[in-house]
Amino acid sequence: MVEYIQKILKKTGYISILESILFAILGIILIAKPEETIKIISYILGACFILVGIYKIIAYVQMKEKNDIYNYHLIYGIMAIVIGLITIIYSTTIETVFRIIIGIWIIYSSVIRATSALKLKASKSNMWIYTFLLSIVMFGCGLYIALNEGTIIMTIGILMLIYAVMDMIENIIFIRYIK
């Protein structure tokens, strides 16, 4: 019985390592080709909206004869198709807007943190310097994200890669421990 459980645990560990390798590959792709990744995601998302729109229009046509006054499927369908087309056509703009909004939010947070640091300094707290230094780093990160294309996707890729490596190490240790 113990050997059977060990065998299952090892198999689970190997599967987890394989998943981590796939996760690492995806992370590397996100790091190496962030703009292309955004385009592909935008195309897939746009296609999904278009498919939902077509489905809603078909549902409208099928329900049209039932004289349902609350049947908004045609409007939903048209709007979904328009959103899908906009998502596909303006895929790079979507990434830019998203990146700028996140960058501005981080800059805003850093200014709030710097203000808090100055209030801590006025109250004679030693923590103010750490808070102030962190706000400067956050400000720089916010500017970097707002001004550089692909940073959000690259950051996600880096985090995925770090996670995958840590997960593989943990699973290798786990598998060795089971022996």
N, C-alpha and C positions, 0 to 999 in steps of 0.2 A: 504494500500500500504506500509506504514512504517513497519507494523508488518511482512509483507511478506519479505521485505528486511532484517529485523533483523533475521528472521528465516533462510534465505539463508546465512547470515554472520555467524551465530552460527554454522550452518552445516559445512561451510567452515572451521571455527575454529576447530571444532571437527575432521574433516578430517586431518587438518594440525597437530593436536596433535598426531593422529594415525601415520602419516608419520614420525613425530619426534621420536615416540617410536620405530618404525621399524629402523630408522636411528641410534638410540641409541643402539639397539640390535646389529646391524651390527658393530658399533664402539666397543662394548664390545667384540664381536667375534674377531675383528682385534687385540685388546689389548691382549686377552687371548690366542689366537692361531695364532700368526703372520706367523710362518713357514708353517703351514697347509694352511693358506689363500693364501700364495704365490704359493704353489703347486697347489691348486685348480684353481687359476687364470691362472697359466702357462698351466695347462691341458686344460682349456677352450680356451685359446689363441692358443695353439698348435692344438687343434681340429679344430678351425676356419681356421687356415692356411691349414691344411690337406684338409678340405672341399673345400676351394677355389682352392687348387691344383687339386683336383679331378674334379671340375667343369671346370677348364682350360684345363685339358687333354681331357675331353669329348668334349669341344668346339673345340679343335684342331682336334679330330677325325671327328667331324661333318663338319668342314671347309676344311679338307684335300683335298677333291675332287674338291674344287673350285680353287685350284692352286694359292692361295694367298701368294705372296712372303714375305709379312709382317706379316705372321701368326706365332707369337712367343708363342702361347698358351701352346704348349708342354713344352717349356723351363720354362715359368712362372709356369706351373703346377708342374713340377718336383722340382723347387726351393721352391715353397710354401710348398710342402710336406716335403722336407728336413728341411726347417725352422721350420715347425710344429713339426716334430720328435725331432729336437734339443731342441726346447722349452719345450717339454714334458720330454725328457730324462734328460736334465740339468736344471730343474726348480729351484733347490736350488742354482746353480751356477749363474743363471741370477740375483737372489736377491742379492747375494754376490757382484757381479760386480757392480750392480746398487748402492748398499749401499756404497761401497768403492769410487766410482766416486763422489757421493754426499758428502761424508765425506771429500775427498780431495779438492773438490770445496769450501767447507765451511772453511777448513783450509787455503786455498789460499786466500780467501776473508778476513779472519781474519788477515793474514800477511799484506795484502794491507792496511787494516784499521789501523793496528799498525804503519805502516810506515807513514800513513797520520797523525796519532796522534802525532808522533814525529816531523813532519813538522809543525803541529799546535803549538806544544810546543816551537819550535824554533821561531815561529812568535809571541810569547807571548800571545797566545789565551788561555782562560780558558777552552775552550771546549776540549782540548787535553786529559784531564784525563777521561772524559766520553767516548770518542772515544777509548782510550786505554783500559779502563775496558771492554767495549763492545767487543773489539777484543780478549781479554783474554777469555771471556765467549764463544765467537764464536769458538775460537780455541779448547776449551774443548768440545764443542758440536760436532765439526767436528771429533775430535778424538773418542768421544763416538760412533758416528754414524758409523765411519769406522771400529771400532773394535768390535762392538756388533751386533750379528745377530738379525734380526727382528725389529730393531729400527725404520726404515722408516715406516713399516706397523703399528707398535704400535703407532707411532706419529700421523699417519693419523687416527687411531682408537680413540685416545685421542681427537683430534680436532673434529671428528665426534660426539663424546659423548658430548663434551662441547657445540657444535652447537645445538645438539638435546635438551639438557637441557635448553639452552637459548631460543630456539624456543618454547618449551613447556610453559615456564614461560610467554613469550610474548603472546602466544595464550590464556592462561588461563586468563591473565589480559584483553585481548581483548574481550573474551567471557563474562566476568563479567561486562565489561563496556557497552556491548550491552543491557543487561537486563534493 
